[in-house]
Amino acid sequence: MEKRRGPVVLRRAARVEATTTDQRLLDSRGPSDWVHTDPWRVLRIQAEFVEGFGALAEVPRAVTVFGSARTPRDHPEYALGQEIGAALARAGFAVITGGGPGAMEAVNRGCSEAGGLSIGLGIELPFEQGLNPWVDLGLNFRYFFARKTMFIKYAQAFICLPGGFGTLDELFESLTLVQTKKVTKFPVILFGRSYWDGLYSWLRDVVHAGGKLSEFDLRLVHVTDDVDEAVRMVEDAYRAWEETH
């Protein structure tokens, strides 16, 4: 004997349910912990993708900029973030950040004050963060993977300012996607030589030298201190992308 629950087939010991799906739907009594089960989470995940795709579908060309939430407003890296945000806006790019404080706020602020479209994609965290006041278009996500999809789907380049685990996570995910050609013509720029040179040296002298990266893989990473050079790399990549679309 078997029992069917939609596409699911239950046999032998798995046939323990005594009620039907309709019966459980219409019964207002009983525990409410079902809203925290994995099947219900799928709908929340789906909703995040639908909301993200809908809100960002008409965003013009954009650059995703990552960086630390812990960068103080009086730190030189904050001023650098503002400069990068403004330069991208003047070049006709929207900016996309994690929407939080620190370096993310600086980039959003520079872009917004320069007249560009400043986008922030926030994330639910144990400590309250919220979107910074220079975000023009903002979304809040529950799930990191849904948020990361939006960072990638609607950008033509990544720029990484100095940051911690979150920035490193986003950096290496973007590099993996470019390396495996999940995204194409997509520059990944590390801004701040004094901060990133140690990481780049390790990739070159240890990872590449040990045969874990190819020469092509290593060339995916660009390190610079020059705002104009970073914007030029973004523009060159965008033109190359346009030629293939």
C-alpha positions as CSV (number, residue, x, y, z in Angstrom):
1,M,0.0,0.0,0.0
2,E,1.1,3.5,-0.7
3,K,0.0,7.0,0.1
4,R,0.4,10.0,-2.1
5,R,1.0,13.6,-0.9
6,G,1.2,15.6,-4.1
7,P,4.4,14.5,-5.8
8,V,5.6,12.6,-2.7
9,V,5.0,8.8,-2.5
10,L,4.8,7.3,1.0
11,R,5.2,3.6,1.5
12,R,5.5,1.2,4.5
13,A,6.6,2.9,7.7
14,A,6.4,6.3,6.0
15,R,2.6,6.0,5.7
16,V,1.9,7.5,9.1
17,E,-0.1,10.6,8.2
18,A,-3.8,10.2,9.1
19,T,-4.9,13.5,7.7
20,T,-5.0,15.1,4.2
21,T,-3.3,18.2,3.0
22,D,-6.6,20.0,2.6
23,Q,-7.7,19.0,6.1
24,R,-4.6,20.4,7.6
25,L,-4.9,23.6,5.5
26,L,-8.5,24.3,6.7
27,D,-7.9,23.3,10.3
28,S,-7.1,26.6,12.2
29,R,-6.2,24.7,15.3
30,G,-2.9,23.1,16.1
31,P,0.7,24.3,16.4
32,S,2.1,27.2,14.3
33,D,5.6,26.0,14.1
34,W,4.9,24.9,10.5
35,V,5.9,28.4,9.4
36,H,9.5,27.7,10.4
37,T,9.8,24.4,8.4
38,D,12.0,24.0,5.4
39,P,9.2,23.7,2.8
40,W,7.8,27.0,4.0
41,R,11.2,28.6,3.8
42,V,11.3,27.7,0.1
43,L,8.5,30.2,-0.4
44,R,10.3,32.9,1.5
45,I,13.4,32.2,-0.6
46,Q,11.3,32.4,-3.8
47,A,9.8,35.6,-2.6
48,E,13.2,37.2,-2.1
49,F,14.3,36.3,-5.6
50,V,11.0,37.6,-7.0
51,E,11.3,40.9,-5.1
52,G,14.9,41.3,-6.0
53,F,14.4,40.6,-9.7
54,G,11.4,42.9,-9.8
55,A,13.1,45.8,-8.0
56,L,16.4,45.7,-9.9
57,A,15.2,44.7,-13.4
58,E,15.4,48.2,-14.8
59,V,18.6,49.2,-13.0
60,P,21.1,50.7,-15.5
61,R,24.7,49.5,-15.8
62,A,26.1,49.1,-12.3
63,V,29.2,48.2,-10.3
64,T,29.0,46.2,-7.0
65,V,31.4,47.6,-4.4
66,F,32.3,45.6,-1.2
67,G,34.0,46.8,1.9
68,S,34.0,46.7,5.7
69,A,31.0,47.8,7.7
70,R,33.6,48.8,10.4
71,T,35.3,51.6,8.5
72,P,34.9,54.8,10.6
73,R,33.7,58.0,8.9
74,D,36.9,59.8,9.8
75,H,39.1,57.0,8.3
76,P,40.9,57.6,4.9
77,E,39.3,54.5,3.5
78,Y,35.9,56.1,4.0
79,A,36.9,59.1,2.0
80,L,38.3,56.7,-0.6
81,G,34.9,55.0,-0.8
82,Q,33.2,58.3,-1.4
83,E,35.6,59.1,-4.1
84,I,35.0,55.8,-5.9
85,G,31.2,56.1,-5.6
86,A,31.3,59.6,-7.0
87,A,33.7,58.5,-9.9
88,L,31.5,55.6,-10.9
89,A,28.4,57.9,-10.8
90,R,30.1,60.4,-13.1
91,A,31.0,57.6,-15.4
92,G,27.4,56.6,-15.7
93,F,27.3,53.6,-13.4
94,A,25.0,52.9,-10.5
95,V,26.6,51.5,-7.4
96,I,25.4,48.4,-5.5
97,T,26.7,47.8,-2.0
98,G,25.6,45.8,1.0
99,G,23.7,48.9,2.2
100,G,25.3,49.0,5.6
101,P,27.6,51.4,7.4
102,G,31.4,51.9,7.0
103,A,32.8,51.5,3.5
104,M,29.4,50.6,2.1
105,E,27.9,53.8,3.3
106,A,30.9,55.8,1.9
107,V,30.4,54.4,-1.6
108,N,26.6,55.0,-1.5
109,R,27.1,58.5,-0.2
110,G,29.7,59.4,-2.9
111,C,27.4,58.0,-5.6
112,S,24.3,59.7,-4.3
113,E,25.9,63.1,-3.8
114,A,27.3,62.9,-7.3
115,G,23.8,62.3,-8.7
116,G,24.1,58.6,-9.4
117,L,21.8,55.8,-8.5
118,S,22.8,54.4,-5.1
119,I,21.6,50.9,-4.3
120,G,21.9,49.0,-1.1
121,L,21.2,45.3,-0.5
122,G,20.9,44.7,3.2
123,I,21.0,41.4,5.1
124,E,19.2,40.3,8.3
125,L,21.9,39.9,11.0
126,P,21.8,39.1,14.8
127,F,23.0,42.7,15.5
128,E,20.7,45.3,14.0
129,Q,22.4,47.2,11.1
130,G,19.8,48.6,8.7
131,L,20.3,50.5,5.4
132,N,22.4,53.6,5.5
133,P,20.8,57.0,4.7
134,W,22.5,57.4,1.3
135,V,20.7,54.4,-0.3
136,D,18.2,55.5,-3.0
137,L,17.0,52.0,-3.8
138,G,17.2,49.4,-1.0
139,L,16.2,45.8,-0.4
140,N,16.6,43.8,2.8
141,F,17.3,40.0,2.5
142,R,17.0,37.1,4.9
143,Y,19.3,34.8,2.9
144,F,22.9,35.5,1.9
145,F,22.6,33.4,-1.3
146,A,19.6,35.4,-2.6
147,R,21.4,38.6,-1.9
148,K,24.6,37.5,-3.5
149,T,22.7,36.6,-6.7
150,M,21.5,40.2,-6.9
151,F,25.1,41.5,-6.3
152,I,26.2,39.5,-9.4
153,K,23.3,39.6,-11.7
154,Y,22.9,43.4,-11.9
155,A,26.6,44.4,-11.9
156,Q,29.2,44.6,-14.6
157,A,32.2,44.6,-12.2
158,F,33.3,44.1,-8.6
159,I,35.4,46.5,-6.6
160,C,36.6,45.4,-3.2
161,L,37.6,47.9,-0.7
162,P,39.4,46.7,2.5
163,G,37.2,44.4,4.5
164,G,36.9,41.4,6.6
165,F,35.3,37.9,6.3
166,G,32.2,39.2,4.5
167,T,34.3,41.1,1.9
168,L,36.6,38.1,1.4
169,D,33.6,35.8,1.0
170,E,32.2,38.0,-1.7
171,L,35.6,38.4,-3.3
172,F,36.3,34.7,-3.7
173,E,32.8,33.9,-4.7
174,S,33.0,36.4,-7.5
175,L,36.4,35.1,-8.6
176,T,35.1,31.6,-8.7
177,L,32.2,32.6,-10.9
178,V,34.4,34.4,-13.3
179,Q,37.0,31.6,-13.3
180,T,34.3,29.0,-14.1
181,K,32.7,31.3,-16.7
182,K,29.4,31.6,-14.9
183,V,29.8,35.3,-15.5
184,T,31.9,36.7,-18.3
185,K,33.9,39.9,-19.0
186,F,33.7,40.7,-15.3
187,P,36.7,42.5,-13.7
188,V,37.4,42.0,-10.0
189,I,39.3,44.9,-8.7
190,L,41.0,45.0,-5.3
191,F,41.4,48.7,-4.2
192,G,44.2,49.5,-1.9
193,R,47.6,48.0,-2.5
194,S,48.8,48.2,1.1
195,Y,45.8,46.2,2.2
196,W,45.6,43.6,-0.6
197,D,49.2,43.1,-1.7
198,G,49.8,40.4,0.9
199,L,46.8,38.4,-0.3
200,Y,47.8,38.8,-3.9
201,S,51.4,37.7,-3.1
202,W,50.0,34.6,-1.4
203,L,47.9,33.8,-4.4
204,R,50.9,34.2,-6.7
205,D,53.7,32.8,-4.7
206,V,51.9,30.0,-2.9
207,V,48.6,29.1,-4.6
208,H,49.7,29.7,-8.2
209,A,53.3,28.4,-7.6
210,G,51.8,25.2,-6.1
211,G,49.7,24.6,-9.2
212,K,46.4,25.4,-7.6
213,L,45.7,28.4,-9.9
214,S,46.5,28.9,-13.6
215,E,48.2,32.0,-15.0
216,F,44.8,33.0,-16.4
217,D,43.2,32.6,-13.0
218,L,45.8,34.9,-11.4
219,R,45.1,37.6,-14.1
220,L,41.5,37.8,-13.0
221,V,42.6,39.8,-9.9
222,H,43.5,43.5,-10.4
223,V,45.1,45.4,-7.6
224,T,45.2,49.2,-7.8
225,D,45.4,52.5,-5.8
226,D,44.2,54.6,-8.6
227,V,40.5,55.6,-8.8
228,D,40.7,56.6,-12.5
229,E,42.4,53.2,-13.4
230,A,39.6,51.3,-11.6
231,V,36.9,53.2,-13.4
232,R,38.8,52.7,-16.7
233,M,38.9,48.9,-16.1
234,V,35.2,48.9,-15.4
235,E,34.4,50.9,-18.6
236,D,36.7,48.7,-20.8
237,A,35.0,45.6,-19.4
238,Y,31.6,47.1,-20.1
239,R,32.4,47.9,-23.7
240,A,33.7,44.4,-24.2
241,W,30.5,43.1,-22.7
242,E,28.4,45.3,-25.0
243,E,30.2,43.9,-28.1
244,T,29.1,40.4,-27.3
245,H,25.4,41.3,-26.5
